[in-house]
């Protein structure tokens, strides 16, 4: 069975959407646009994720940005090893003093019992 992992991408500027994790080719942070992680999809489309998830904090620095991108790749890999569907979403993380990727079950069509 193929894992069903989705990433909820949110941007105040570009809006929100769900992206299948297996369509993501690259996750990167660019110091030219420090407020976003950039997800490059198989189609060549770039999707931007606000790195502060709506929190009123400064942009990421040169160490935080690449670390957050790597944590998304790791979260996708961990979710892919688990049965069922999963959604990853960037949320405030008090323990890390910033933001982190939260994995929740992907509830597909709850009305289709």
N, C-alpha and C positions, 0 to 999 in steps of 0.2 A: 504494500500500500504506500502511495506517495504521501509524504507529509504535507499538511495543509497549513502553511505559515504565512501570515499576512502582517504587513507593517502599516500602522495608521500614521500617515504623514500629515502634519498640521503646519500651516503657515498663515499668519495673519494677512500677509500680502497675497499669497497665491491660493489660499483656500485649503481645504482638507480633502483627503482621499485615501482609499485603501490600495496598497500595492502588494501583489503576491511576491513573497520573498525570493522565489525561484526565477523571477524576472529581473532581479537586481544584479547588475554586472559589477558595479563598483560603488563603494561608499567612501566619500572623502570630505575633508574640511579644507576650505581655501581661505587663507588669511585675508584675501581681497574682499570676501563676503563673510566675515567672522560670525555673523548672526545665524548662519545656516549650515546644516550638513547637506551635501549634495549627493543624491542617489541617482546613478546613471543606470537606465534600464536597457534591456536587450535591443529595444527599438531605437536607441540613441537619445531618447527623451531624458531630460534631467528634471528631477523632482526635488524640491527644496523643503527641508524640515527645519522649523525654528528651533534653535538649540536650547533656548531657555524655556520652552514650553509655556509661554505666557507669563513666566516669572519676571518681575521687574529687576533684572540683574544685568550687569555689563556683558558685552560679548565675550566669547571664549578666548582664552589666550593660546599661545603656540603649543602648549602641552595638553590642554584640555580638549581641544577640537579633535586631533587625531585619536586621542584616547576614547572619546565618545563614539567615533566612527568604528573603532576596533571593538568596542563593547556591543555595538549593534550586530556586527558580523558574528561575534561569539554568541549573542543571544539567539540569533537565527539558527546557528548550528545546534545549540542546546535544545531549542524548541523542535527542531527537525528530528531529533532523536526520541521524542516523546510521541506516544500515540494520540490520535485525534487532531482537531484543528486548534490553532493558536493565533493570537493576535499580540503583536508587540507595539507598545505605545510609550513615547517619551513622557515621563512624569517627574514632578519634583521628588527628590530623594533626600530626606532630612539626614539620614545616616551618612550619606556621601557628601553632604553639604552642597549639593547641586541638583543635577537631574540624572535619571537612569532609565533603562528600558524595562518596563513592566510587562510580564507575560501573563495573559489571561486566556481562558478557553474561548475559542471562537464558536459561538452559538449560531449555527446555520439553520435558518428557518425554524424558529422555536414553535411555530404553529403547526408544523408538519410532523406531529407526534408519532 
